[in-house]
Amino acid sequence: MNTTMKSKTIAVLAPVTVALALGGCSAQEEAGPDERKSALRAQAALDASRENKQQVQDAELKLIRRCMVQKGFTVFPADGGTSAPPAERSYGSPSLETAKKIGYGLDPRRASDDKTTPADSDAAFDALPNSRKAAHTLAMYGPDDEQVTYEFGSGKVSIGKTGCMADVRRELYGDLKTYLRLHWIITNTVNSDTGKSVAKDEGVKNALESWSSCMDKARHSGVDAPDDAREKASKDYEGLGPGDEKALDKAQVREIDIAVDDATCAQSSKLNQSLSSARAEAAAKVLSEHESEIIAWRDLMSKASGNAQRLLRKSS
């Protein structure tokens, strides 16, 4: 993205995906019956919200783009501030079957061709005068000094109070501060709190040590967790363009090699099983703690889905 296109939106992280264990052992203190019931209600609310979330996001992209076009903007950067959120990442190591086929799925040639229209390119946007780029940013996000902010103790997140993005989100979700608070809790706090608990689990620590030792024997030194292995594989693609077929083929072979060793070591160390068990126990506690916010998010997504259909019909 060109530096003049300053995104003020909150980061869209991987959707919350958890599975509640109804039995089994964990080094953590197991959740009690009431806590599990609360967690199951929260999980059901999360599942329900997902049914509406993608539909709402798709409508949001269309409505924001329509707003910008109405303001006279027909050339957009490749992401345009209205791109779809990144795909959800897997948790832990890939399955051996997946690793053998596509590695981690990092090969840029796997990306869909139809994500943007011909006018949606950084080159086309970069060719615009700086004054036009600045006007585009202002129309999309509003001025820097007009922000809606949610503070969460260790920091804060903000989105524009005016501009096409804010106007559309206000029509979809209502009060922007409520949307911002719930969005942050659902997409960040729940995952973050769960992850912190998982990292403390003794079973996970032992499995990671075994996994790392196995990877070292497979000539992949310096990787302490599956994220490190993915990062190592991704570096081979850096700087490669779509025309660098031989280099891309070589990078893909290397990626699959790392991913297969990752998956093999995960099997021998039982890493994914340890992660799933620990994450389930941690999730039960975290989901229970945030049940009210998760239910409010479900209701917000349900309302936004209805608003989205109304707005699309109105503007079609």
C-alpha positions in Angstrom: 0.0 0.0 0.0 1.3 3.5 -0.8 2.4 5.4 2.3 -0.2 8.1 1.7 -2.9 5.5 2.2 -2.8 5.3 5.9 -5.1 2.6 7.2 -6.8 3.5 10.4 -8.9 0.4 10.7 -8.3 -2.1 13.4 -6.4 -5.2 12.3 -8.6 -8.1 11.3 -7.1 -11.2 12.9 -7.9 -14.8 12.5 -11.5 -15.7 13.6 -11.8 -17.3 17.0 -11.9 -21.0 16.5 -11.9 -23.3 19.5 -13.2 -26.7 20.5 -14.5 -27.4 24.0 -13.2 -30.6 25.6 -15.8 -32.4 27.6 -13.3 -34.7 29.2 -9.6 -35.6 29.2 -6.6 -34.5 31.2 -4.7 -31.2 31.2 -2.0 -29.7 33.3 -4.3 -26.8 33.8 -7.1 -26.7 36.3 -10.2 -28.1 34.6 -13.3 -25.9 34.2 -16.2 -26.6 36.5 -19.7 -27.5 35.3 -21.1 -24.0 35.4 -18.0 -22.6 33.6 -18.4 -25.3 30.9 -22.1 -24.5 30.4 -21.2 -20.8 30.1 -18.4 -21.6 27.6 -20.7 -23.8 25.5 -23.2 -21.0 25.3 -20.4 -18.6 24.3 -19.2 -21.1 21.7 -22.7 -21.5 20.2 -22.9 -17.7 20.0 -19.6 -17.6 18.2 -20.7 -20.3 15.7 -23.9 -18.3 15.1 -22.0 -15.1 14.5 -19.8 -16.7 11.9 -22.9 -17.6 9.8 -23.5 -13.8 9.4 -20.0 -12.4 9.6 -18.8 -13.3 6.0 -22.0 -12.1 4.5 -21.8 -8.8 6.4 -18.1 -8.3 5.5 -18.9 -8.9 1.8 -21.6 -6.3 2.0 -19.3 -3.9 3.8 -16.8 -4.1 1.0 -19.4 -3.5 -1.7 -21.0 -0.6 0.2 -17.7 1.1 0.9 -16.6 0.8 -2.7 -20.0 2.2 -3.8 -19.6 5.1 -1.5 -16.1 5.9 -2.8 -17.3 5.7 -6.4 -20.2 8.1 -5.6 -17.5 10.5 -4.4 -15.8 10.3 -7.7 -13.0 7.8 -7.0 -12.6 5.0 -9.6 -9.0 4.0 -9.2 -8.0 2.1 -6.0 -4.8 0.6 -4.6 -4.8 -3.2 -4.7 -6.2 -3.5 -1.2 -8.1 -0.2 -1.4 -8.8 -0.2 2.3 -11.7 -2.5 1.4 -10.0 -5.8 0.8 -11.2 -9.0 2.4 -9.7 -10.0 5.7 -6.9 -12.6 5.6 -7.8 -16.3 5.6 -7.8 -18.0 8.9 -4.5 -19.6 9.8 -4.3 -23.1 11.1 -3.2 -23.7 14.7 -0.2 -25.9 15.2 1.4 -28.0 12.4 -0.3 -29.0 9.2 -1.5 -32.6 8.6 1.0 -34.8 6.7 -1.4 -35.1 3.8 -1.8 -31.3 3.5 2.0 -30.8 3.9 2.7 -33.2 1.0 0.3 -31.5 -1.3 0.7 -27.8 -0.7 3.1 -27.3 2.2 1.8 -24.4 4.2 -0.1 -23.0 1.2 2.4 -20.1 0.9 3.0 -20.3 -2.9 1.6 -16.9 -4.2 0.5 -18.7 -7.4 -2.3 -20.3 -5.3 -4.0 -16.9 -4.9 -7.2 -16.3 -6.7 -7.0 -14.1 -9.9 -10.3 -12.4 -9.3 -9.7 -10.5 -6.1 -9.4 -7.1 -7.7 -10.7 -5.4 -10.8 -8.2 -4.2 -13.5 -8.3 -0.7 -11.9 -7.4 -2.1 -8.5 -3.6 -2.0 -8.7 -0.9 -0.2 -6.8 0.7 0.9 -10.1 -2.5 2.6 -11.2 -3.0 4.2 -7.8 0.7 5.3 -7.6 0.4 7.0 -10.9 -2.2 9.4 -9.5 -1.0 12.9 -8.3 -0.3 13.0 -4.5 -3.2 15.4 -4.1 -5.6 12.8 -5.5 -4.1 10.1 -3.2 -4.6 12.3 -0.2 -8.2 13.1 -1.2 -8.8 9.3 -1.6 -7.5 8.7 1.9 -9.6 11.5 3.4 -12.7 10.2 1.7 -12.1 6.7 2.8 -11.0 7.2 6.4 -11.8 10.8 7.4 -9.3 13.2 9.0 -6.6 12.0 11.4 -8.0 14.1 14.3 -11.5 12.6 14.1 -11.3 9.1 15.6 -13.4 6.6 17.6 -11.1 4.9 20.2 -11.4 1.9 22.4 -8.9 1.6 25.3 -8.2 -1.9 26.7 -5.7 -1.3 29.4 -2.4 -2.0 27.7 -3.2 0.0 24.6 -5.9 1.3 22.4 -7.4 0.8 18.9 -9.0 3.5 16.7 -11.0 3.8 13.6 -12.1 6.9 11.7 -15.2 8.7 12.8 -16.0 10.0 9.3 -15.4 8.9 5.7 -16.9 6.1 3.7 -15.6 3.3 5.9 -17.1 4.9 9.1 -20.3 5.9 7.4 -20.9 2.3 6.1 -20.0 0.7 9.4 -22.2 3.0 11.3 -25.1 2.0 9.0 -24.3 -1.7 9.4 -23.3 -1.9 13.1 -24.7 1.2 14.8 -22.6 2.8 17.5 -19.0 2.6 16.3 -17.4 2.5 19.8 -19.6 -0.5 20.6 -18.6 -2.2 17.3 -14.9 -1.4 18.0 -15.0 -2.8 21.5 -16.7 -6.0 20.7 -14.7 -6.5 17.5 -11.4 -6.2 19.5 -12.6 -8.5 22.2 -13.7 -11.2 19.8 -10.9 -11.1 17.3 -8.0 -10.3 19.7 -8.7 -10.6 23.4 -10.3 -14.1 23.3 -7.5 -15.5 21.2 -4.8 -13.7 23.1 -6.0 -14.8 26.5 -6.4 -18.4 25.3 -2.9 -18.3 23.7 -1.3 -17.1 26.9 -2.9 -19.9 28.9 -1.8 -22.5 26.3 1.8 -21.3 26.4 1.9 -22.1 30.1 0.7 -25.7 29.7 3.3 -28.2 30.7 2.1 -30.8 28.1 2.5 -28.2 25.4 6.0 -27.2 26.6 7.2 -30.8 26.6 5.7 -31.5 23.1 7.3 -28.3 21.7 10.7 -29.4 23.0 10.3 -32.8 21.4 9.1 -31.2 18.2 12.0 -28.8 18.0 14.5 -31.5 18.7 13.0 -33.6 15.9 13.1 -30.6 13.5 16.8 -30.0 14.4 17.5 -33.6 13.5 15.7 -33.0 10.2 18.2 -30.2 9.5 15.9 -27.4 10.4 17.8 -25.7 13.2 16.6 -22.7 15.1 12.8 -23.4 14.9 11.1 -23.6 18.3 7.5 -23.8 17.1 5.5 -24.4 13.9 5.2 -20.6 13.4 9.0 -20.5 13.0 8.9 -23.2 10.4 6.3 -21.4 8.4 8.3 -18.2 8.6 11.4 -20.0 7.5 9.5 -21.4 4.5 8.0 -18.0 3.6 11.4 -16.3 3.3 12.2 -18.3 0.2 9.3 -16.5 -1.6 10.5 -13.0 -0.7 11.3 -10.8 -3.7 9.9 -13.3 -6.2 7.5 -12.0 -8.9 4.9 -14.0 -10.8 7.3 -14.5 -13.7 10.0 -16.1 -11.7 8.6 -19.6 -12.3 11.8 -21.5 -11.7 12.6 -19.7 -8.5 8.9 -20.2 -7.4 9.1 -23.9 -8.2 12.3 -24.2 -6.1 10.7 -22.2 -3.2 7.7 -24.4 -3.3 9.8 -27.6 -3.1 11.6 -26.2 -0.1 8.3 -25.2 1.5 6.9 -28.7 1.1 10.1 -30.2 2.5 9.9 -28.0 5.6 6.1 -28.6 6.0 6.4 -32.4 5.7 9.2 -32.5 8.3 7.0 -30.2 10.5 4.0 -32.5 10.2 6.1 -35.6 10.7 7.7 -34.2 13.9 4.3 -33.1 15.1 3.1 -36.7 14.8 6.0 -38.1 16.8 5.8 -35.5 19.5 2.0 -35.5 19.6 2.2 -31.7 19.4 -1.2 -31.0 17.8 -2.9 -33.3 20.3 -1.3 -31.4 23.2 -2.2 -28.1 21.7 -5.8 -29.1 21.1 -6.2 -30.4 24.6 -4.6 -27.3 26.3 -6.5 -24.9 24.0 -9.8 -26.6 24.7 -9.3 -26.2 28.5 -8.1 -22.7 28.2 -10.9 -21.8 25.8 -13.5 -23.0 28.3 -12.3 -20.5 30.8 -11.8 -17.6 28.4 -15.1 -18.1 26.6 -16.9 -18.2 30.0 -15.2 -15.0 31.0 -16.3 -13.2 27.8 -19.8 -14.9 27.4 -21.7 -11.6 27.6 -19.5 -9.8 25.0 -19.6 -12.8 22.6 -23.4 -13.0 22.8 -23.6 -9.2 22.2 -21.3 -9.7 19.2 -23.6 -12.5 17.8 -26.6 -10.1 18.2 -24.7 -7.3 16.5 -23.7 -9.5 13.5 -27.4 -10.7 13.2 -28.6 -7.1 13.2 -25.8 -6.1 10.7 -26.8 -8.9 8.4 -30.3 -7.5 8.1 -29.0 -4.0 7.7 -26.6 -5.2 4.9 -29.4 -6.7 2.9 -31.5 -3.6 3.3 -28.7 -1.3 2.2 -27.7 -3.4 -0.8 -31.3 -3.5 -2.0 -31.6 0.3 -1.5 -28.5 1.1 -3.4 -28.9 -1.5 -6.2 
